[in-house]
């Protein structure tokens, strides 16, 4: 089930600092200059075993001469519409401002659960300064310091309760495939081409979350749920925010899927937005298939296919063990190859490898090729097992896990891929103290 938090507020109240703390990343730029966050940032987090996505939005202003003001406002509105919970941040140091009241007016129109978060409560004597924010009309104020993390635990305790109280509708237990990509790459055309072949077997099924529709595809030996996020909103709402909108929809689609088919436009190549979506799918541990559509429109020479494929792999590195398929949805070329490949990726992602097999096949390789010694200390791997998760994750128990570097992790991952065929599947590898 997909859970999304949107952090909103006026500029420079600490939204990006909180985003970085929740996600454990440094993706969002933190700067004392207001208005730094204009592009949205997306990250993953979890609390008490409940996972969720976090959206860092731009600072809301009104009546300024900032040319981005209206665009930021529209993007914040979309983020709030897409989120399950809204964190409304204010700044205790600066106190209540008219801009806070403007943001509160916008938030009150949302039916979502809102948590009023007073940031920069770094000392006990500043706690009394939060009282003035009750004038915004919210019943409770959560006092935090995004910089040092104080108060964030109590906040997240209540936020995840909101998630766990949501109802889940039954969805058939078959693989869920999401078609993701930038606007106009052919996602809807691909889905329509697939469904158009056998219209009589299509059954729409309401999903577990708002706005997500699963469509059953049961034909040619396949049985999937297609995660359909197209055409939900009125066009007027998205014309000026089309790129941001596509990312928001993709977050939902990715989180509600098992396999993501990332569609590219062959005439445009692979762009930063595509790489962001690829990264989102990878971070969410989803199986991935890359489909290059409109291949019929590309002028070809002897090595065009191979050169294009190499370019894609160089841009998505270091996770390059991903199937790439060249299609023309318009001419219905290789569209069923896309489903065959997605089916194979799902089987690879779902495989459970017995511990005995790992001990017999993988452990000897690691004993023959141990991690490099650090300061004369040798790491010895003694035991390996697979965790019982929805995606492949392996734990290697050893005497000094702190000395295992990234190059050796990649070596281990490559051995697992060679042995068990994890093409298109992100793998998690952990080294733990035995």
C-alpha positions as CSV (number, residue, x, y, z in Angstrom):
1,X,0.0,0.0,0.0
2,X,1.3,3.4,-1.0
3,X,1.8,6.1,1.7
4,X,2.9,9.6,0.8
5,X,3.8,12.6,3.0
6,X,4.0,16.1,1.5
7,X,5.9,18.8,3.5
8,X,4.5,22.3,2.8
9,X,5.0,25.7,4.2
10,X,6.3,29.2,3.4
11,X,10.0,29.6,2.3
12,X,12.9,28.9,4.7
13,X,11.0,27.1,7.5
14,X,13.2,24.0,7.2
15,X,11.2,21.8,4.9
16,X,14.3,20.5,3.0
17,X,16.1,19.9,6.3
18,X,13.2,17.7,7.5
19,X,13.1,16.0,4.2
20,X,16.8,15.1,4.4
21,X,16.4,13.9,8.0
22,X,13.4,11.6,7.1
23,X,15.0,10.2,4.0
24,X,18.6,10.0,5.2
25,X,19.6,11.6,1.9
26,X,21.2,14.9,1.0
27,X,19.2,15.3,-2.2
28,X,17.4,18.5,-1.2
29,X,19.5,21.6,-1.2
30,X,19.5,23.4,2.1
31,X,20.2,27.1,1.9
32,X,19.3,30.1,4.1
33,X,18.1,31.9,0.9
34,X,14.4,31.5,0.6
35,X,13.0,29.9,-2.6
36,X,15.9,27.5,-3.2
37,X,13.6,24.5,-3.6
38,X,11.8,25.0,-6.9
39,X,12.1,21.5,-8.3
40,X,10.3,18.9,-6.2
41,X,12.3,16.2,-4.3
42,X,11.1,12.7,-3.6
43,X,12.5,10.2,-1.2
44,X,11.8,7.0,0.7
45,X,11.6,6.6,4.5
46,X,10.2,4.2,7.1
47,X,9.1,4.4,10.7
48,X,8.4,1.4,12.9
49,X,8.5,-0.9,9.8
50,X,6.0,1.3,7.8
51,X,7.4,2.6,4.6
52,X,6.3,5.9,3.0
53,X,7.4,8.4,0.3
54,X,8.3,12.0,1.2
55,X,7.8,15.0,-1.1
56,X,9.7,18.2,-0.4
57,X,7.8,21.1,-1.9
58,X,8.8,24.7,-2.8
59,X,8.1,27.5,-0.4
60,X,4.7,29.1,-0.9
61,X,4.6,32.9,-1.3
62,X,1.9,35.3,-2.4
63,X,2.2,38.7,-4.0
64,X,5.9,38.5,-4.7
65,X,7.7,39.4,-7.9
66,X,9.1,35.8,-8.2
67,X,8.2,34.5,-11.6
68,X,8.1,31.0,-10.1
69,X,5.4,31.9,-7.5
70,X,2.4,30.6,-9.5
71,X,4.2,27.5,-10.7
72,X,5.3,26.6,-7.2
73,X,1.8,27.1,-5.9
74,X,0.3,24.8,-8.5
75,X,2.9,22.1,-7.8
76,X,2.3,22.3,-4.0
77,X,-1.4,21.9,-4.7
78,X,-0.7,18.8,-6.7
79,X,1.6,17.4,-4.1
80,X,-1.1,18.0,-1.4
81,X,-3.7,16.3,-3.6
82,X,-1.5,13.3,-4.2
83,X,-0.4,12.9,-0.5
84,X,-2.1,11.0,2.2
85,X,-0.7,13.2,5.0
86,X,0.4,16.8,4.9
87,X,3.1,18.2,7.2
88,X,2.5,22.0,7.5
89,X,5.8,23.5,8.7
90,X,6.2,26.8,10.5
91,X,9.2,28.5,12.0
92,X,9.3,29.2,15.8
93,X,12.3,31.5,15.5
94,X,10.6,33.8,13.0
95,X,7.2,33.5,14.6
96,X,3.7,33.6,13.0
97,X,3.7,35.5,9.7
98,X,0.9,36.5,7.2
99,X,2.5,34.0,4.8
100,X,1.8,31.2,7.3
101,X,-1.8,32.3,7.4
102,X,-1.9,32.2,3.5
103,X,-0.6,28.7,3.5
104,X,-3.1,27.6,6.2
105,X,-5.9,29.0,4.0
106,X,-4.7,26.8,1.2
107,X,-4.3,23.7,3.4
108,X,-7.8,24.1,5.0
109,X,-9.3,23.3,1.6
110,X,-7.7,19.9,1.6
111,X,-9.6,17.0,3.1
112,X,-6.3,15.3,4.0
113,X,-5.0,14.8,7.5
114,X,-2.8,17.8,8.4
115,X,0.0,17.9,11.1
116,X,1.1,21.4,12.1
117,X,4.8,21.1,12.7
118,X,6.7,23.9,14.6
119,X,10.3,23.7,13.6
120,X,13.5,25.1,15.2
121,X,12.4,24.3,18.7
122,X,16.0,23.7,19.6
123,X,15.7,24.5,23.3
124,X,13.1,24.1,26.0
125,X,12.6,27.9,26.5
126,X,11.6,28.2,22.9
127,X,8.6,25.8,23.4
128,X,6.4,28.7,24.7
129,X,7.0,30.5,21.4
130,X,4.8,27.9,19.7
131,X,1.6,29.1,21.4
132,X,0.9,31.8,18.9
133,X,0.6,29.2,16.1
134,X,-2.7,28.0,17.6
135,X,-4.2,31.0,15.9
136,X,-3.9,29.0,12.6
137,X,-6.8,26.9,13.9
138,X,-5.1,23.4,14.3
139,X,-5.8,21.4,17.4
140,X,-2.2,20.2,18.0
141,X,1.3,21.5,17.4
142,X,4.2,19.1,17.0
143,X,7.4,20.8,18.2
144,X,10.5,19.6,16.4
145,X,14.0,20.5,15.5
146,X,14.7,19.2,12.0
147,X,18.4,19.9,12.4
148,X,19.0,17.6,15.4
149,X,15.9,15.4,15.1
150,X,14.2,16.2,18.5
151,X,10.5,15.7,18.4
152,X,10.4,13.9,15.0
153,X,9.8,10.5,16.6
154,X,6.6,11.6,18.3
155,X,5.5,13.2,15.1
156,X,6.1,10.1,13.0
157,X,4.5,7.9,15.7
158,X,1.2,9.7,15.0
159,X,1.7,10.0,11.2
160,X,2.1,6.2,10.7
161,X,-1.0,5.6,12.8
162,X,-2.8,7.6,10.2
163,X,-1.4,5.3,7.5
164,X,-2.3,2.1,9.4
165,X,-5.9,3.2,9.9
166,X,-6.6,3.2,6.1
167,X,-8.7,0.5,4.7
168,X,-7.4,-1.9,2.1
169,X,-9.6,-3.4,-0.6
170,X,-9.0,-6.9,-1.9
171,X,-6.8,-7.0,-5.1
172,X,-6.1,-10.3,-6.8
173,X,-2.7,-11.8,-6.0
174,X,-1.2,-11.6,-9.5
175,X,1.8,-9.5,-10.6
176,X,1.2,-5.8,-10.9
177,X,2.8,-4.0,-13.8
178,X,3.1,-0.2,-14.0
179,X,4.0,1.6,-17.2
180,X,6.0,4.7,-16.3
181,X,7.7,7.4,-18.2
182,X,7.6,11.0,-19.3
183,X,4.4,12.4,-21.0
184,X,3.8,11.3,-24.6
185,X,6.2,8.4,-24.7
186,X,3.4,6.0,-25.5
187,X,2.3,4.6,-22.1
188,X,-1.4,4.8,-22.8
189,X,-0.9,3.6,-26.4
190,X,0.9,0.6,-25.1
191,X,-1.8,-0.3,-22.6
192,X,-4.5,0.3,-25.2
193,X,-2.7,-1.9,-27.8
194,X,-2.4,-4.7,-25.2
195,X,-6.0,-4.5,-24.1
196,X,-7.4,-3.9,-27.6
197,X,-6.4,-7.4,-28.6
198,X,-8.8,-9.1,-26.1
199,X,-11.3,-6.6,-24.9
200,X,-13.7,-9.2,-23.6
201,X,-11.3,-10.4,-20.9
202,X,-10.6,-7.0,-19.3
203,X,-12.0,-6.4,-15.9
204,X,-11.5,-3.1,-14.0
205,X,-10.7,-3.6,-10.3
206,X,-10.7,-0.8,-7.8
207,X,-7.3,-0.4,-6.2
208,X,-6.0,-0.2,-2.6
209,X,-5.5,3.5,-2.9
210,X,-7.3,6.6,-4.2
211,X,-7.0,7.1,-8.0
212,X,-5.2,3.8,-8.7
213,X,-7.1,1.5,-11.0
214,X,-5.9,-2.1,-11.7
215,X,-7.0,-3.6,-15.0
216,X,-6.8,-7.4,-15.3
217,X,-5.0,-8.7,-18.4
218,X,-5.4,-12.4,-18.8
219,X,-4.5,-13.5,-22.3
220,X,-1.8,-15.3,-24.3
221,X,-0.7,-17.1,-21.2
222,X,-0.2,-13.9,-19.2
223,X,-2.1,-12.9,-16.1
224,X,-1.3,-9.5,-14.8
225,X,-2.8,-6.4,-13.2
226,X,-1.9,-3.3,-15.2
227,X,-1.5,-0.3,-12.9
228,X,-3.5,2.4,-14.8
229,X,-2.9,5.9,-13.6
230,X,-3.8,7.7,-16.9
231,X,-6.7,10.0,-17.4
232,X,-7.7,10.5,-13.8
233,X,-7.4,14.2,-13.6
234,X,-9.0,17.0,-15.5
235,X,-6.6,18.2,-18.2
236,X,-6.9,21.8,-17.1
237,X,-5.2,21.0,-13.8
238,X,-2.0,19.6,-15.4
239,X,-1.3,21.5,-18.6
240,X,1.2,23.8,-16.9
241,X,2.7,21.2,-14.6
242,X,2.9,18.2,-16.9
243,X,6.4,17.1,-15.9
244,X,5.7,17.4,-12.2
245,X,2.3,15.7,-12.6
246,X,3.9,12.8,-14.4
247,X,6.3,12.2,-11.6
248,X,3.5,12.4,-9.0
249,X,1.5,9.8,-10.9
250,X,4.6,7.7,-11.3
251,X,5.3,7.6,-7.6
252,X,1.8,6.1,-7.1
253,X,2.2,3.7,-10.0
254,X,5.6,2.5,-8.8
255,X,4.6,2.0,-5.2
256,X,1.5,0.0,-6.2
257,X,3.4,-2.3,-8.6
258,X,5.7,-5.3,-8.7
259,X,7.3,-4.5,-12.1
260,X,7.9,-1.2,-13.7
261,X,8.1,-0.8,-17.4
262,X,10.0,2.4,-18.1
263,X,9.1,3.7,-21.5
264,X,11.4,6.0,-23.4
265,X,10.8,8.0,-26.6
266,X,13.4,6.8,-29.2
267,X,13.4,10.2,-30.9
268,X,14.4,12.0,-27.7
269,X,16.8,9.6,-26.0
270,X,17.1,9.1,-22.3
271,X,16.7,12.3,-20.3
272,X,17.1,13.3,-16.6
273,X,13.4,12.7,-15.9
274,X,13.7,9.1,-17.2
275,X,16.7,8.5,-14.9
276,X,14.8,9.9,-11.9
277,X,12.0,7.5,-12.6
278,X,14.4,4.6,-13.0
279,X,16.0,5.6,-9.7
280,X,12.5,5.7,-8.0
281,X,11.7,2.2,-9.2
282,X,15.1,0.9,-8.1
283,X,14.9,2.5,-4.7
284,X,11.5,0.9,-4.3
285,X,13.0,-2.5,-5.1
286,X,10.7,-3.0,-8.1
287,X,11.6,-5.2,-11.1
288,X,12.5,-3.0,-14.1
289,X,12.1,-3.3,-17.9
290,X,13.2,-0.5,-20.2
291,X,11.2,-0.1,-23.4
292,X,12.3,2.2,-26.2
293,X,9.2,3.2,-28.1
294,X,8.9,4.8,-31.5
295,X,11.9,2.9,-32.8
296,X,10.3,3.0,-36.2
297,X,11.0,6.7,-36.4
298,X,14.8,6.4,-35.9
299,X,17.1,6.3,-38.9
300,X,19.3,3.2,-38.5
301,X,22.8,2.2,-39.4
302,X,24.6,-1.0,-38.7
303,X,25.2,-0.4,-35.0
304,X,22.4,2.0,-34.1
305,X,20.6,-0.6,-31.9
306,X,23.8,-1.5,-29.9
307,X,25.0,2.1,-29.6
308,X,21.6,3.2,-28.3
309,X,21.5,0.4,-25.8
310,X,25.0,1.2,-24.6
311,X,24.0,4.9,-24.1
312,X,21.1,3.9,-21.9
313,X,23.2,1.6,-19.8
314,X,25.8,4.3,-19.3
315,X,23.1,6.7,-18.0
316,X,21.5,4.2,-15.6
317,X,24.8,2.9,-14.2
318,X,25.7,1.3,-11.8
319,X,22.5,-0.8,-12.1
320,X,22.9,-1.9,-15.7
321,X,21.6,-5.5,-15.6
322,X,18.3,-4.5,-17.0
323,X,16.5,-5.8,-20.1
324,X,16.1,-3.2,-22.9
325,X,13.4,-3.7,-25.6
326,X,13.0,-1.7,-28.8
327,X,9.4,-1.3,-29.9
328,X,6.9,0.5,-32.0
329,X,3.5,0.5,-30.3
330,X,2.0,2.2,-33.3
331,X,3.0,-0.8,-35.5
332,X,2.5,-3.3,-32.6
333,X,6.1,-4.4,-32.9
334,X,7.4,-6.4,-29.9
335,X,4.7,-5.3,-27.5
336,X,4.1,-8.9,-26.4
337,X,7.9,-9.3,-26.0
338,X,7.5,-6.5,-23.4
339,X,5.1,-8.7,-21.3
340,X,7.2,-11.8,-21.8
341,X,10.2,-9.9,-20.4
342,X,8.2,-8.4,-17.5
343,X,6.9,-11.9,-16.7
344,X,10.5,-13.3,-16.6
345,X,11.7,-10.4,-14.4
346,X,8.8,-11.1,-12.0
347,X,9.8,-14.7,-11.7
348,X,13.4,-13.7,-11.0
349,X,12.3,-11.2,-8.4
350,X,10.1,-13.7,-6.7
351,X,12.6,-16.6,-6.5
352,X,13.6,-17.9,-3.1
353,X,17.0,-19.5,-2.9
354,X,17.5,-22.1,-0.1
355,X,20.2,-21.3,2.4
356,X,21.9,-24.7,1.7
357,X,22.2,-23.8,-2.0
358,X,23.7,-20.4,-1.2
359,X,26.1,-22.0,1.2
360,X,27.1,-24.6,-1.5
361,X,27.3,-22.3,-4.5
362,X,28.1,-18.7,-3.3
363,X,30.0,-19.1,-0.1
364,X,32.9,-21.0,-1.7
365,X,33.4,-18.2,-4.2
366,X,33.7,-15.7,-1.4
367,X,36.1,-17.9,0.5
368,X,38.3,-18.1,-2.7
369,X,37.9,-14.3,-3.2
370,X,37.7,-12.7,0.2
371,X,37.4,-8.9,0.7
372,X,40.7,-7.0,0.6
373,X,42.5,-6.8,4.0
374,X,42.3,-3.5,5.7
375,X,45.2,-2.5,8.0
376,X,46.2,-6.2,8.1
377,X,42.8,-7.3,9.2
378,X,41.1,-10.0,7.2
379,X,37.3,-10.3,6.7
380,X,36.0,-13.9,6.6
381,X,32.4,-14.6,5.4
382,X,31.0,-17.5,7.3
383,X,27.3,-17.8,6.5
384,X,24.8,-16.5,3.9
385,X,21.0,-16.6,3.8
386,X,18.2,-14.8,1.9
387,X,15.7,-12.6,3.8
388,X,12.0,-13.3,3.5
389,X,11.0,-10.1,1.6
390,X,9.1,-9.3,-1.5
391,X,12.4,-8.6,-3.3
392,X,15.8,-10.3,-3.2
393,X,17.8,-9.4,-0.1
394,X,20.7,-11.4,1.2
395,X,22.6,-11.3,4.5
396,X,26.3,-12.3,4.6
397,X,27.5,-12.9,8.2
398,X,31.2,-12.2,8.7
399,X,33.7,-11.3,11.5
400,X,34.3,-7.6,10.5
401,X,31.5,-6.2,8.3
402,X,32.7,-2.6,8.7
403,X,35.7,-3.4,6.5
404,X,33.6,-4.6,3.5
405,X,33.8,-1.9,0.8
406,X,31.5,-1.0,-2.1
407,X,33.6,-2.6,-4.7
408,X,33.4,-6.0,-2.9
409,X,29.6,-5.6,-2.5
410,X,29.4,-5.1,-6.3
411,X,31.5,-8.3,-6.8
412,X,29.1,-10.2,-4.6
413,X,26.1,-8.8,-6.3
414,X,27.5,-9.8,-9.7
415,X,28.1,-13.4,-8.6
416,X,24.5,-13.6,-7.4
417,X,23.3,-12.2,-10.7
418,X,25.4,-14.6,-12.7
419,X,24.3,-17.6,-10.7
420,X,20.6,-16.9,-10.3
421,X,19.6,-14.6,-13.2
422,X,18.4,-11.5,-11.5
423,X,18.3,-9.4,-14.7
424,X,16.0,-6.4,-14.2
425,X,15.8,-6.9,-10.4
426,X,17.5,-4.7,-7.8
427,X,19.2,-6.7,-5.1
428,X,19.9,-5.7,-1.5
429,X,23.1,-7.0,0.1
430,X,23.9,-6.7,3.9
431,X,27.0,-7.7,5.7
432,X,26.4,-8.4,9.4
433,X,28.5,-9.4,12.4
434,X,28.4,-13.1,13.0
